Amino acid sequence: AAMVPADCVADLAALWVTVVTQPNFISERGDEYLSDVPRDEHDQLWRIATLEKAGVPVALSTDAPFGAPDPWVAMRSAVRRSTPSGGTIAPAERISALRAVQGFCGHAHEPALPRLIEPEQPADLCVLAAPPSQVLVELDADLVAATLVAGVPIYMA
């Protein structure tokens, strides 16, 4: 969902539609949005908080290859809503850093439902090289020590 007008939010909630959105475009192309999208429509861009408050399940993605593939960029954008030049788009749509991380932890069949580490679940893990408090402040890929998919390491720092 790139743009969600206010009059569509209740419909999305009533339909129990899961929205997958790419907030990284704010940090990648936000200055273009500030100049090309009418000011009274900025609040519609890459909505997250409004949708969640309305009960719409929301997951995050990067939309790679159309957006940068680094999920940490999208997480920072969801939290900060900053454009490349330092402008801000729809600050009311900001979410917490924890919620931004959770936005990438969903199931393939239910992207807005964060997976848990528990028996009988695939060992799809991102092992961090810093405490959660630091990770949630920095939201940076440099803090990833390893990534495992189905228990198999696919990245080791």
C-alpha positions in Angstrom: 0.0 0.0 0.0 1.7 3.1 -1.2 -1.2 5.5 -0.6 -4.2 4.8 1.6 -6.8 7.6 1.7 -8.5 8.1 5.0 -11.8 6.9 3.7 -10.3 3.5 2.8 -8.9 2.7 6.2 -12.2 1.4 7.7 -12.9 -0.6 4.6 -9.5 -2.3 4.9 -10.2 -3.1 8.6 -13.7 -4.5 7.8 -12.3 -6.7 5.1 -9.5 -7.9 7.4 -7.0 -7.2 4.5 -3.4 -7.5 5.4 -1.4 -4.5 4.1 2.2 -5.0 3.2 3.9 -1.6 2.9 7.4 -0.4 2.0 8.3 2.6 4.2 11.9 2.5 2.8 10.6 4.5 -0.1 10.3 7.5 2.2 14.1 7.4 2.8 14.8 6.6 -0.8 12.4 8.8 -2.7 10.8 11.0 -0.1 12.1 14.3 -1.5 10.3 13.4 -4.8 7.1 12.8 -2.9 7.4 16.1 -1.1 7.7 17.9 -4.4 5.4 15.8 -6.6 2.6 14.6 -4.3 0.1 17.3 -3.2 0.8 18.3 0.4 -2.7 17.4 1.6 -2.0 13.8 0.4 1.3 13.3 2.3 -0.5 11.7 5.2 -1.6 8.9 2.9 1.9 7.8 1.9 3.1 4.5 3.3 0.7 4.5 6.2 1.4 2.2 9.1 0.2 3.7 12.5 -3.2 4.7 11.2 -3.8 1.3 9.8 -2.7 -0.5 12.9 -4.9 1.7 15.1 -7.8 0.8 12.9 -7.1 -2.9 13.4 -5.6 -3.5 9.9 -2.8 -6.1 10.1 0.4 -4.5 8.7 3.7 -6.1 7.6 6.7 -4.4 6.2 8.8 -5.2 3.1 11.4 -3.5 0.9 9.8 -4.2 -2.4 13.2 -5.2 -3.7 14.4 -4.9 -6.5 12.3 -1.8 -6.8 13.5 -0.6 -3.4 16.8 -1.2 -1.6 16.8 -4.8 -0.3 18.1 -3.9 3.2 15.2 -4.4 5.6 16.9 -2.2 8.2 16.5 0.8 5.9 12.8 0.1 5.9 12.7 -0.3 9.6 14.5 3.1 10.2 12.1 4.7 7.7 9.1 3.4 9.5 10.4 4.8 12.8 11.8 8.1 11.5 9.8 8.9 8.3 12.8 11.0 7.1 13.5 11.9 3.5 17.1 11.9 2.1 17.3 15.7 2.6 16.0 15.5 6.2 12.4 16.3 5.6 9.6 14.3 7.2 6.6 12.7 5.6 3.5 11.9 7.8 5.1 11.8 11.2 1.8 10.6 12.7 2.5 7.3 10.8 5.6 6.6 12.8 5.8 3.3 14.7 8.1 2.1 17.4 11.4 0.4 16.6 10.2 -2.8 18.1 7.1 -2.8 16.0 9.3 -2.1 12.9 11.4 -5.1 13.6 8.3 -7.2 14.2 7.0 -6.0 10.8 9.6 -8.2 9.1 9.1 -11.3 11.3 5.9 -12.6 9.9 5.0 -15.9 8.4 5.0 -16.2 4.6 1.2 -17.1 4.7 0.5 -14.5 7.4 3.0 -11.7 7.0 1.6 -9.5 9.8 1.8 -12.3 12.4 5.3 -12.4 14.0 6.8 -15.9 14.2 7.9 -17.3 17.5 11.0 -19.3 18.5 9.4 -22.6 19.6 9.5 -26.3 19.0 8.4 -27.6 15.6 9.0 -24.2 14.0 11.6 -23.6 11.3 14.8 -22.1 12.7 14.6 -18.9 10.6 16.7 -16.6 12.8 18.6 -13.3 12.7 21.3 -13.5 15.4 22.3 -10.0 16.6 25.7 -8.9 17.7 24.4 -6.3 20.2 21.8 -6.1 22.9 18.2 -5.4 21.9 18.4 -1.9 23.4 21.2 -1.0 21.0 19.6 -2.7 18.0 16.3 -0.9 18.6 18.1 2.5 18.7 20.4 1.9 15.7 18.3 -0.4 13.5 21.4 -1.2 11.4 22.4 -4.3 9.4 25.9 -4.0 10.8 24.5 -5.4 14.1 23.6 -8.7 12.4 26.0 -11.5 13.4 24.3 -14.3 11.5 21.2 -15.2 9.5 19.8 -18.8 9.5 17.1 -20.1 7.2 15.6 -23.5 8.3 18.6 -23.8 10.6 21.1 -23.4 7.9 23.5 -20.4 8.1 23.2 -18.2 5.0 25.1 -15.2 6.4 27.9 -15.0 9.0 29.5 -11.7 9.9 
